[in-house]
Amino acid sequence: MSFNTTNKTILIAPLNWGLGHATRCIPIIKALQENNFIPIIASDGIALELLQKEFPYVQTLKLPSYQIEYAKNGKNFKWKLLKNFPEMIKAIWKEEKKVRKWIKKYDIDGIISDNRLGVFSKKIPSVYLTHQLNVMTGSTTWFTSILHQHIIKKHDECWVPDFEGTSNLSYKLGHIENPDFNLKYIGALSRMQKKETPKLYDLMIILSGPEPQRELLEDKLKIEILKYKGSVVFIKGIVEKDQKKEQIDHVTFYNFMNSRQLEQTFNESEIVLCRSGYTTIMDLVKLEKKAYFIPTPGQYEQEYLAKKLKEEGLVPYSKQDNFSIEDLKEIENYKGLPLLEIPINWKHLFEVFE
């Protein structure tokens, strides 16, 4: 028996901040496999748990947690992050040390870091994946953006999952003038495919994001949907060992779904109620679904995207505290997200590892 020794090993490391970073890495991991690379997945928390379920035969490694926590009051979100900043810096230092050891131990030939600040190397090709060239933090946006761009420069390439030019999804989050690093717009990243299928649900609710805001929204929506006239599928966004399904009147509850189930359920649903996370936006574009957004309180990026998309007449939104189920009627007055689809040239992108 002979083995192909030319297959290169790529470490792919998404940030554990909700599930968006992990889920948008799923098509990258599949593309690596299809192009004869050997992926190794590195993350922590629910992001790692989700990818272990999606890729049970791919090697996984655990990175230190950034200790990202949300405040119960969205107005305190920035200060909660600042309070946790020393622990986050410690985690980044630890992850830098781990990556150096892993490169030798596992013969890693390249790195793809999705917003993991300590996952890079000057000895092997390193790619940074982000849609946040500008990092929204209110009055401190200028400072956090400079810091983030400084980190991006440590890598050989920066991949932005968006489109270059005026027809794009991330607006000023993912677009800057005269970047002084190697920037590539790779198109929208989504694990979803649109399918023609009979509609089973009038409304799909899908939750995500760190606690306690995920749970706070879940509790609110459980009360609101009692007033909804129609069939509802409610995916809580809690990744556990086993999937749980519960039927209560007109609502079907799931703790989580894998990618295949989620794709099917999206296609079977008429409208979607969800956070305005960037990965979710990319999925909705791919699926051509009309939606209603409730941005995570205090998360400037989600609030910015929700506001921009409403201004464009594409998707309505409401603040979490103000939302009522009657607001979903507004969807009829909005166009929905545009279909922006350009096939990703994975072979060309992966040339960085040659």
Secondary structure, 3 states (H helix, E strand, C coil): CCCCCCCCEEEEEECCCCCHHHHHHHHHHHHHHHCCCEEEEEECHHHHHHHHHHCCCCCEEECCCCCCCCCCCHHHHHHHHHHHHHHHHHHHHHHHHHHHHHHHHCCCCEEEEECCCCCCCCCCCEEEECCCCCCCCHHHHHHHHHHHHHHHCCCCEEEECCCCCCCCCCHHHCCCCCCCCCEEECCCCCCCCCCCCCCCEEEEEECCCCCCHHHHHHHHHHHHHHHCCCCEEEECCCCCCCCCEEEECCEEEECCCCHHHHHHHHHHEEEEEECCCHHHHHHHHHHCCEEEECCCCCCHHHHHHHHHHHHCCCCCECCHHHCCHHHHHHHHHCCCCCCCCCCCCHHHHHHHHC
